[in-house]
Amino acid sequence: MLVAERHRKIVEVVNEKSSVRVTELSKIFQVTEETIRRDLEKLEIENLLRRSHGGAVSLQDEQSEVSYAEREITNSMEKKAIAIEAVKLIQPGDQIVLDASTTAWYMAKELPDLPLTVITNSIKVAVELSKKESVKVISTGGMLLSKSLSYVGPLAERSLSMYHVNKAFISCKGVHIEGGLSESNEWQALLKRQMMAISDQTILMADSTKFGVRTFAHITDIQEVGCVLTDFKIDESYSKALEEKGVEVRTVMVQEKTK
């Protein structure tokens, strides 16, 4: 395969998958990982993709929201494992806020029926928690984003400002040591910033593909996060860099799907 053809196909794969690892590309194109890294460097210069820690992410529709259905099946095993670990951090009587991420929805499904107060901007999280009699659910209201089934905007932000919680459980699209947390949508970024502002502690739930990624809208600096929950595939150097910033990192094992 000619280099130009490989480059074209790499961009196609990245756009199709949204994000892909160097190891995976190396296997697909049967070239060394070093060759793939050089390819990605050239393609990033040409503004055809963005390199991330250990791979690449697509630039297509970077500022638009990904549909909930698509997010639900992306790295679902990792998100479920992270959600199960997050639930372990919740105690009876806690007051928490959950964002509109699919990981937060998995959390809502895993939460036992404990006396809790949960504030959320997610329709799906609110519906899931409505099945638990002991959980008090407060919805932010606001402007509905149909793709993510979430409320955002000034009304949602003002609603959050009325409360104080023990813990905020949030996710995001990109986690970068220098660039901090980021989202593809400015409305979501602003709301997550407000969620962190009303909380004693922020727990970031992010699978390993999100590290080294910077997207459109900045949420906050990485030092503002108290704890990161991620999967065991996170690069050790990135985990160490987070800990040097004073951020606790907890990694979870992911049970592979059985055929």
Secondary structure, DSSP 8 states (H G I E B T S, - for coil): --HHHHHHHHHHHHHHHSEEEHHHHHHHHTS-HHHHHHHHHHHHHTTS-EEETTEEE--TTTTS---HHHHHHTTHHHHHHHHHHHHTT--TT-EEEE-SSHHHHHHHHH--S-SEEEEESBHHHHHHHTT-TTEEEEE---EEETTTTEEESHHHHHHHHT--EEEEEE--SEEETTTEEEESSHHHHHHHHHHHHTEEEEEEE--GGGBT---SEEEE-GGG-SEEEEETTS-HHHHHHHHHTT-EEEEE-------
